[in-house]
Amino acid sequence: MVRVSIPKEQVQCENWIGGDWRKGSGDAIEIQSPITGATIGSLQASTAEDLTDCIENSQEAAKGWAALSIKERCAVMFRAREILLRECDAISHVVSAESGKTFGESKAGLFKGIEVLEYALSLQNVDSGGRMEVSTGVWCEYRREPLGVVAGITPFNFPAMVPMWMMPIALTLGNAFIWKPSEKTPITSKLLAQAFAEAGLPAGVLNIVQGGRETVEAILDAPGISAAAFVGSTAVAKQVYARGSASHKRVLALGGAKNHIVLMPDANPEMAADGIVASFTGCAGQRCMAASVLLAVGDTEHILSQIKERAAGLKLSDNMGAIITQESVDKLNQAVDKAESAGTKILLDGRRPQAPTDYKNGFWFAPTILDEVSRDAEVSQTELFGPVLTIIRCENLSEALEIENGSEYGNAASVFTQSGAVAERFAQEAQAGMVGVNIGVPVPREPFSFGGIQASKFGQGDITGAGSLDFWSNQKKLTTKWSIESARNWMS
């Protein structure tokens, strides 16, 4: 395992506006490393006045950027890709230091972000619009045009990947982009800004504003921003969608999840155990795609025992990272305490574990498995955002689907089985935006889009892939006629 490099000196995170670093005018916020518990940096939050300066800068830069051909914009993105690959390890160490991930998880997240960038590069060849002769001498065509200034508000759990879901496509389509990173993990934004600047992205096309809730509200209220994308909890996503829409913005807000995995008795034991453990413990369970409810159908004891064994064998800091804050650790402990008091069977107890030798003051919670849980229990309904797996016993697939479909969320759902008929029924009936068969984390790969349904998404479209193009741009419809034709119809 690669040991995470923690910054030895505190890092000052400033706003990146017009190609310059500028301090915000708001309150100071400290940045803690979940791995060590130590303060590794700080930022000055941005005020509405800071954002006004940023928007004015972005609007001016957007004009020149949009005037370039898409091939010229892609040339900058090509160079950005090479720089990000070159700096991959350095960026991954920073992601781990401020988010608590293992080095491998941080690197994988950045690679996923680079995949989205690669999809954006393909737009110069595949997203050329459509043109056809709809009547004699009459032609119709689509022209895709940028919105102008757009914004992205990203969460702590993927400091590099989630902004890389948004920025490459929005920028390639000709927009200027304002990014508000999580105040818990802003250091990564410095490295990404430097990468795009080195690639030749004109000053002001990518601007970064640091801050917390007040900065987000200023972005949502600002009239100079045409669209805003958000990734975070459902409670906040609802507020973001409502507030941004009230100011006549195009808004896409991705919320939380309570993802279900159905485990059938015929599932391949090794594949199922590996996939399920990776799903609920990966990124310490702090991701919207984590499996948090296992619907065990019939006799699955032979697989459940392997799940417990694999999860128990994970080593903190090596195989699983830290929890983002001590407050989040406390909430996880309290949730499991409450479940135990209600009679839940604790199959694997990760509360208050022994911390890794060198990281005694970090924020740690080990894999936890709760068994024979009621479908109505709080731990069955609430997103805990930690490495906790709740097992609900089901008699058949119909009961499992009823529970899955009863969730208010609709982000992801998976089934482990060797039956094609079961897999197809699950794919048809599961109410989730992303469905997996023998896949614990069914994240689509580009050009297939990422996005859930129901309380996991507010707004139209998806945040990546083909589904994102109409969010980050407008389609202008052009109808032309140049010749006088003998044919007469309603288009004449």
PLY file of the C-alpha trace (Angstrom):
ply
format ascii 1.0
element vertex 492
property float x
property float y
property float z
element edge 491
property int vertex1
property int vertex2
end_header
0.00 0.00 0.00
1.20 3.51 -0.81
1.55 5.66 2.30
-0.31 8.96 1.97
1.85 12.06 2.03
0.39 14.59 4.47
1.36 18.28 3.91
3.99 19.30 6.46
3.11 22.98 6.22
-0.37 24.44 6.26
-1.76 25.25 2.82
-3.59 28.53 2.21
-6.49 28.05 -0.18
-7.50 31.18 -2.06
-9.87 32.06 -4.85
-8.60 31.59 -8.41
-9.95 34.52 -10.41
-8.67 35.71 -13.76
-5.53 33.61 -13.44
-4.58 35.05 -10.04
-4.87 33.81 -6.47
-6.95 36.13 -4.30
-8.05 35.87 -0.68
-11.76 35.76 0.03
-13.29 38.47 2.19
-15.26 36.20 4.50
-14.57 34.12 7.60
-11.57 31.83 7.99
-12.18 28.05 7.82
-9.64 25.45 8.95
-9.00 22.27 6.97
-8.35 19.04 8.90
-6.90 15.82 7.58
-9.21 12.93 8.52
-6.18 10.64 8.58
-4.25 12.51 11.27
-6.81 14.91 12.73
-4.27 17.71 12.24
-4.99 21.08 10.65
-3.35 21.06 7.21
-4.65 24.31 5.77
-7.18 27.10 5.83
-9.26 29.29 3.55
-11.04 32.62 3.60
-14.67 32.19 2.56
-15.95 34.18 -0.40
-18.62 36.83 0.01
-21.26 37.97 -2.47
-18.92 40.83 -3.41
-16.11 38.38 -4.15
-18.48 36.39 -6.34
-19.55 39.50 -8.24
-15.93 40.16 -9.21
-15.58 36.51 -10.22
-18.69 36.58 -12.42
-17.62 39.76 -14.19
-14.25 38.18 -14.91
-15.92 34.99 -16.14
-18.33 36.82 -18.42
-15.53 38.64 -20.19
-13.45 35.47 -20.57
-16.45 33.48 -21.81
-16.78 35.65 -24.91
-13.34 34.84 -26.27
-13.51 31.18 -25.25
-16.88 30.63 -26.94
-15.58 32.28 -30.12
-12.97 29.54 -30.55
-13.82 26.43 -32.55
-14.50 23.29 -30.58
-11.30 21.80 -32.00
-9.30 24.71 -30.56
-10.95 24.22 -27.18
-10.25 20.48 -27.35
-6.56 21.19 -27.96
-6.44 22.79 -24.50
-8.30 19.81 -23.02
-5.81 17.41 -24.63
-2.95 19.22 -22.91
-4.85 19.24 -19.61
-5.25 15.47 -19.85
-1.52 14.96 -20.28
-0.74 17.24 -17.32
-3.27 15.51 -15.07
-1.78 12.12 -15.94
1.71 13.45 -15.27
0.66 14.90 -11.91
-1.66 12.02 -11.00
0.30 10.80 -7.98
0.82 14.29 -6.54
-2.88 15.12 -6.90
-3.90 11.76 -5.43
-1.78 12.33 -2.32
-3.52 15.67 -1.74
-6.96 14.12 -2.29
-6.17 11.45 0.29
-4.70 13.87 2.80
-7.77 16.09 2.87
-10.57 13.55 2.25
-9.25 10.51 4.12
-9.27 8.15 1.15
-6.64 5.54 0.54
-4.13 6.50 -2.13
-5.54 3.87 -4.51
-9.07 5.24 -4.15
-7.90 8.79 -4.79
-6.04 7.74 -7.92
-9.01 5.75 -9.21
-11.27 8.76 -8.68
-8.97 11.00 -10.67
-8.79 8.43 -13.47
-12.60 8.39 -13.62
-12.54 12.17 -13.92
-10.02 11.92 -16.74
-12.38 9.49 -18.50
-15.01 12.23 -18.55
-12.41 14.60 -19.99
-11.70 12.02 -22.70
-15.40 11.90 -23.51
-15.42 15.69 -23.75
-12.56 15.44 -26.26
-14.71 13.21 -28.45
-17.33 15.93 -28.84
-15.34 17.56 -31.64
-16.06 14.47 -33.72
-19.43 13.16 -32.53
-21.47 16.15 -31.35
-21.68 17.98 -34.67
-25.44 18.48 -34.59
-27.80 17.32 -37.31
-28.64 18.77 -40.73
-31.12 17.52 -43.29
-33.26 18.68 -46.17
-36.75 18.64 -44.68
-38.50 19.94 -47.80
-37.40 20.76 -51.32
-34.70 23.40 -50.91
-35.39 23.80 -47.18
-32.76 22.75 -44.65
-32.96 22.37 -40.85
-30.03 21.97 -38.52
-29.00 22.01 -34.87
-26.25 24.26 -33.57
-25.04 23.68 -30.04
-24.16 26.89 -28.22
-22.70 27.55 -24.76
-24.76 29.08 -21.98
-22.09 31.59 -20.95
-21.10 31.38 -17.28
-21.99 28.17 -15.41
-21.12 26.87 -11.95
-20.38 23.63 -10.12
-20.72 22.99 -6.37
-18.88 19.83 -5.38
-18.72 17.60 -2.24
-15.89 16.54 0.06
-15.90 12.85 -0.81
-14.47 13.18 -4.34
-12.40 16.38 -4.46
-11.03 15.63 -7.94
-13.51 13.26 -9.59
-16.80 15.14 -9.19
-15.50 18.50 -10.46
-13.98 16.55 -13.36
-17.47 15.24 -14.09
-18.55 18.82 -14.70
-15.68 21.00 -15.90
-14.39 19.20 -19.01
-17.77 18.95 -20.73
-18.92 22.44 -19.70
-15.62 23.98 -20.81
-15.36 22.05 -24.07
-18.85 23.22 -25.02
-17.59 26.81 -24.70
-18.72 27.92 -21.23
-16.75 29.71 -18.55
-16.91 27.70 -15.32
-17.05 28.85 -11.69
-16.20 26.08 -9.23
-17.03 26.07 -5.52
-15.16 23.13 -3.91
-16.16 21.71 -0.53
-14.75 23.78 2.30
-13.59 20.48 3.82
-11.43 19.57 0.80
-10.34 22.72 -1.08
-6.63 21.99 -1.49
-7.16 19.76 -4.53
-8.71 22.70 -6.35
-5.32 24.47 -6.35
-3.71 21.62 -8.26
-6.53 21.31 -10.80
-6.47 25.06 -11.42
-2.73 24.92 -12.02
-3.14 22.00 -14.43
-5.70 23.78 -16.61
-3.70 27.01 -16.52
-0.55 25.18 -17.66
-2.59 23.58 -20.43
-3.31 27.03 -21.84
-6.88 27.58 -20.66
-7.35 31.36 -20.95
-7.44 33.28 -17.68
-10.97 33.62 -16.34
-12.45 30.67 -18.21
-12.05 28.61 -15.03
-12.51 30.52 -11.80
-12.63 29.06 -8.28
-14.37 30.54 -5.24
-13.75 29.04 -1.79
-16.31 29.04 0.99
-19.24 27.37 2.68
-23.01 27.77 2.69
-23.05 31.54 2.15
-20.88 31.18 -0.93
-23.21 28.50 -2.32
-26.24 30.72 -1.73
-24.52 33.63 -3.48
-23.87 31.41 -6.52
-27.50 30.26 -6.62
-28.81 33.82 -6.34
-26.39 35.46 -8.79
-28.10 36.59 -12.02
-24.89 36.29 -14.05
-24.72 32.49 -13.75
-26.89 30.57 -16.23
-26.65 27.05 -14.80
-25.48 25.34 -11.63
-24.74 21.70 -10.90
-24.53 20.29 -7.38
-23.60 16.97 -5.78
-24.29 16.32 -2.08
-26.98 15.18 0.34
-30.65 15.03 -0.62
-31.64 17.59 2.00
-29.23 20.15 0.58
-29.91 19.15 -3.04
-33.59 20.03 -2.57
-32.64 23.47 -1.26
-30.11 24.04 -4.03
-32.62 23.10 -6.71
-35.36 25.30 -5.29
-33.14 28.33 -4.70
-31.31 28.14 -8.00
-34.52 27.61 -9.96
-36.08 30.61 -8.22
-33.37 32.78 -9.76
-34.20 31.30 -13.20
-31.11 29.10 -13.40
-30.88 25.73 -15.02
-30.15 23.48 -12.01
-29.14 19.83 -11.69
-28.75 18.74 -8.06
-27.71 15.16 -7.29
-28.67 14.03 -3.80
-28.10 11.09 -1.48
-29.01 7.44 -1.65
-29.91 4.28 0.21
-28.72 1.73 -2.32
-29.85 -1.88 -2.25
-28.07 -5.04 -3.35
-30.15 -8.18 -3.81
-28.19 -11.34 -3.02
-29.65 -14.49 -4.55
-28.73 -18.00 -3.27
-27.29 -18.97 -6.67
-24.84 -16.05 -6.79
-21.18 -16.84 -7.34
-19.91 -16.69 -3.73
-16.51 -15.16 -4.46
-17.81 -12.61 -6.94
-20.66 -11.61 -4.64
-18.57 -11.34 -1.49
-15.87 -9.30 -3.20
-18.36 -6.99 -4.90
-20.52 -6.38 -1.84
-17.60 -5.72 0.52
-15.96 -3.37 -1.97
-19.26 -1.54 -2.36
-20.03 -0.84 1.30
-16.45 -0.29 2.52
-14.94 1.50 -0.50
-14.22 5.16 0.28
-15.22 4.19 3.85
-18.82 4.08 2.63
-18.75 7.82 1.94
-20.16 7.79 -1.57
-23.63 7.92 -3.04
-23.03 4.64 -4.86
-22.19 2.61 -1.74
-24.37 -0.40 -1.02
-25.88 0.13 2.41
-28.72 -2.42 2.40
-28.23 -6.08 1.49
-31.46 -7.91 0.66
-30.51 -11.55 1.30
-32.98 -13.85 -0.47
-33.38 -17.37 0.90
-30.39 -19.40 2.06
-27.35 -17.21 1.52
-25.38 -18.07 4.68
-22.49 -19.48 2.66
-22.02 -16.06 1.04
-22.77 -13.93 4.09
-20.01 -15.70 6.02
-17.53 -14.76 3.28
-18.74 -11.14 3.33
-18.13 -10.96 7.08
-14.71 -12.59 6.77
-13.55 -10.25 4.00
-14.84 -7.13 5.75
-13.26 -8.13 9.05
-9.91 -8.59 7.33
-9.69 -5.00 6.07
-6.98 -2.92 7.69
-7.67 0.72 8.45
-5.51 3.18 6.49
-4.29 0.37 4.21
-7.50 -1.13 2.80
-9.99 1.47 3.99
-9.67 5.18 4.61
-10.83 7.53 7.33
-14.16 9.26 7.98
-14.26 12.93 7.02
-14.83 14.43 10.51
-15.04 13.35 14.13
-18.66 14.52 14.10
-19.40 12.03 11.32
-17.72 9.25 13.31
-19.87 10.14 16.33
-23.04 9.94 14.23
-22.08 6.49 12.95
-21.41 5.24 16.47
-24.72 6.63 17.67
-26.65 5.06 14.78
-25.22 1.60 15.49
-25.71 2.04 19.25
-29.36 2.88 18.64
-29.84 -0.09 16.31
-28.30 -2.44 18.88
-30.56 -1.08 21.62
-33.53 -1.82 19.35
-32.48 -5.48 19.14
-30.45 -5.51 15.91
-27.87 -8.29 15.66
-24.34 -6.92 15.26
-22.63 -9.36 12.92
-19.45 -7.25 12.66
-18.79 -4.34 15.00
-16.66 -1.45 13.72
-17.44 1.03 16.47
-14.58 2.79 18.20
-11.82 0.70 16.58
-8.15 0.79 17.44
-6.65 3.51 15.28
-3.69 2.80 12.98
-0.39 3.17 14.82
0.73 6.40 13.15
-2.72 7.97 12.97
-4.08 7.84 16.53
-5.82 11.20 16.21
-7.53 10.44 12.91
-11.22 9.84 12.41
-11.78 6.09 12.18
-14.72 3.71 11.95
-14.30 0.09 10.87
-16.59 -2.05 8.67
-19.86 -2.86 10.42
-22.54 -5.40 9.48
-26.01 -5.37 11.01
-28.08 -8.53 10.50
-31.76 -9.48 10.63
-32.83 -5.86 10.46
-36.43 -4.77 9.94
-37.20 -3.01 6.67
-38.70 -0.15 8.72
-35.69 0.32 11.00
-33.95 3.68 10.92
-30.70 2.11 9.70
-32.66 0.57 6.81
-34.06 3.91 5.71
-31.45 6.57 6.53
-28.27 7.23 4.58
-25.51 6.79 7.19
-22.63 7.64 4.84
-20.19 5.22 6.40
-19.04 1.58 6.07
-22.22 0.07 7.52
-24.08 -2.76 5.78
-27.65 -3.53 6.87
-28.89 -7.04 6.06
-32.63 -7.59 5.58
-33.73 -11.20 5.14
-36.21 -11.82 2.29
-38.14 -14.92 1.30
-38.08 -14.27 -2.44
-37.15 -11.80 -5.17
-40.60 -10.22 -5.13
-40.18 -9.21 -1.49
-36.71 -7.86 -2.17
-37.98 -5.77 -5.10
-40.84 -4.46 -2.98
-38.35 -3.18 -0.40
-36.05 -1.68 -3.04
-38.92 0.03 -4.80
-40.25 1.37 -1.52
-37.22 3.60 -0.98
-37.59 7.35 -1.50
-34.20 7.32 -3.20
-33.39 5.98 -6.64
-29.68 6.19 -7.19
-28.36 2.64 -7.63
-29.41 -0.98 -7.19
-27.68 -4.27 -7.96
-28.36 -7.98 -7.99
-25.93 -10.87 -7.61
-27.18 -13.98 -9.38
-26.25 -16.53 -12.04
-29.78 -16.53 -13.47
-30.39 -14.50 -16.59
-34.13 -14.46 -15.91
-33.62 -13.05 -12.41
-31.17 -10.45 -13.72
-33.57 -9.32 -16.45
-36.53 -9.09 -14.07
-34.44 -7.05 -11.66
-33.24 -4.75 -14.43
-36.84 -4.12 -15.51
-38.41 -3.65 -12.07
-35.72 -2.01 -9.91
-36.52 1.68 -9.47
-33.07 3.22 -9.73
-31.24 5.32 -12.26
-28.21 3.01 -12.29
-28.63 -0.77 -12.09
-25.96 -3.45 -11.80
-25.86 -7.19 -12.39
-23.02 -8.82 -10.43
-21.58 -5.31 -9.99
-21.42 -3.80 -6.51
-20.90 -0.22 -7.68
-22.77 0.19 -10.99
-21.19 3.49 -12.08
-21.68 3.86 -15.85
-18.60 4.46 -17.99
-18.54 7.22 -20.58
-20.45 7.94 -22.77
-23.17 6.44 -20.57
-24.42 9.05 -18.14
-24.27 9.19 -14.35
-27.52 10.03 -12.58
-30.24 8.68 -10.32
-33.99 9.27 -10.06
-36.55 10.17 -7.38
-35.01 11.80 -4.27
-31.51 11.16 -5.61
-31.82 13.79 -8.35
-33.51 17.15 -8.74
-33.59 18.58 -12.25
-33.46 17.11 -15.73
-30.67 15.28 -17.52
-27.54 13.67 -16.14
-24.26 15.12 -14.99
-21.91 13.21 -17.32
-21.98 11.53 -20.71
-24.45 12.17 -23.49
-27.12 13.13 -20.97
-25.09 16.14 -19.83
-24.77 17.92 -23.18
-28.19 19.54 -23.11
-27.62 20.70 -19.53
-24.39 22.57 -20.30
-25.52 24.07 -23.63
-28.44 25.25 -25.73
-29.50 23.86 -29.06
-30.27 26.53 -31.64
-32.53 25.33 -34.45
-31.80 26.89 -37.85
-34.05 26.64 -40.91
-32.78 27.98 -44.26
-33.91 28.29 -47.86
-31.82 29.77 -50.69
-33.44 28.63 -53.93
-36.82 29.29 -55.54
-38.48 25.93 -56.08
-41.55 25.04 -58.05
-42.76 22.87 -55.22
-45.15 24.69 -52.91
-46.08 23.57 -49.45
-46.66 25.05 -46.01
-42.90 25.75 -45.57
-42.84 28.01 -48.63
0 1
1 2
2 3
3 4
4 5
5 6
6 7
7 8
8 9
9 10
10 11
11 12
12 13
13 14
14 15
15 16
16 17
17 18
18 19
19 20
20 21
21 22
22 23
23 24
24 25
25 26
26 27
27 28
28 29
29 30
30 31
31 32
32 33
33 34
34 35
35 36
36 37
37 38
38 39
39 40
40 41
41 42
42 43
43 44
44 45
45 46
46 47
47 48
48 49
49 50
50 51
51 52
52 53
53 54
54 55
55 56
56 57
57 58
58 59
59 60
60 61
61 62
62 63
63 64
64 65
65 66
66 67
67 68
68 69
69 70
70 71
71 72
72 73
73 74
74 75
75 76
76 77
77 78
78 79
79 80
80 81
81 82
82 83
83 84
84 85
85 86
86 87
87 88
88 89
89 90
90 91
91 92
92 93
93 94
94 95
95 96
96 97
97 98
98 99
99 100
100 101
101 102
102 103
103 104
104 105
105 106
106 107
107 108
108 109
109 110
110 111
111 112
112 113
113 114
114 115
115 116
116 117
117 118
118 119
119 120
120 121
121 122
122 123
123 124
124 125
125 126
126 127
127 128
128 129
129 130
130 131
131 132
132 133
133 134
134 135
135 136
136 137
137 138
138 139
139 140
140 141
141 142
142 143
143 144
144 145
145 146
146 147
147 148
148 149
149 150
150 151
151 152
152 153
153 154
154 155
155 156
156 157
157 158
158 159
159 160
160 161
161 162
162 163
163 164
164 165
165 166
166 167
167 168
168 169
169 170
170 171
171 172
172 173
173 174
174 175
175 176
176 177
177 178
178 179
179 180
180 181
181 182
182 183
183 184
184 185
185 186
186 187
187 188
188 189
189 190
190 191
191 192
192 193
193 194
194 195
195 196
196 197
197 198
198 199
199 200
200 201
201 202
202 203
203 204
204 205
205 206
206 207
207 208
208 209
209 210
210 211
211 212
212 213
213 214
214 215
215 216
216 217
217 218
218 219
219 220
220 221
221 222
222 223
223 224
224 225
225 226
226 227
227 228
228 229
229 230
230 231
231 232
232 233
233 234
234 235
235 236
236 237
237 238
238 239
239 240
240 241
241 242
242 243
243 244
244 245
245 246
246 247
247 248
248 249
249 250
250 251
251 252
252 253
253 254
254 255
255 256
256 257
257 258
258 259
259 260
260 261
261 262
262 263
263 264
264 265
265 266
266 267
267 268
268 269
269 270
270 271
271 272
272 273
273 274
274 275
275 276
276 277
277 278
278 279
279 280
280 281
281 282
282 283
283 284
284 285
285 286
286 287
287 288
288 289
289 290
290 291
291 292
292 293
293 294
294 295
295 296
296 297
297 298
298 299
299 300
300 301
301 302
302 303
303 304
304 305
305 306
306 307
307 308
308 309
309 310
310 311
311 312
312 313
313 314
314 315
315 316
316 317
317 318
318 319
319 320
320 321
321 322
322 323
323 324
324 325
325 326
326 327
327 328
328 329
329 330
330 331
331 332
332 333
333 334
334 335
335 336
336 337
337 338
338 339
339 340
340 341
341 342
342 343
343 344
344 345
345 346
346 347
347 348
348 349
349 350
350 351
351 352
352 353
353 354
354 355
355 356
356 357
357 358
358 359
359 360
360 361
361 362
362 363
363 364
364 365
365 366
366 367
367 368
368 369
369 370
370 371
371 372
372 373
373 374
374 375
375 376
376 377
377 378
378 379
379 380
380 381
381 382
382 383
383 384
384 385
385 386
386 387
387 388
388 389
389 390
390 391
391 392
392 393
393 394
394 395
395 396
396 397
397 398
398 399
399 400
400 401
401 402
402 403
403 404
404 405
405 406
406 407
407 408
408 409
409 410
410 411
411 412
412 413
413 414
414 415
415 416
416 417
417 418
418 419
419 420
420 421
421 422
422 423
423 424
424 425
425 426
426 427
427 428
428 429
429 430
430 431
431 432
432 433
433 434
434 435
435 436
436 437
437 438
438 439
439 440
440 441
441 442
442 443
443 444
444 445
445 446
446 447
447 448
448 449
449 450
450 451
451 452
452 453
453 454
454 455
455 456
456 457
457 458
458 459
459 460
460 461
461 462
462 463
463 464
464 465
465 466
466 467
467 468
468 469
469 470
470 471
471 472
472 473
473 474
474 475
475 476
476 477
477 478
478 479
479 480
480 481
481 482
482 483
483 484
484 485
485 486
486 487
487 488
488 489
489 490
490 491
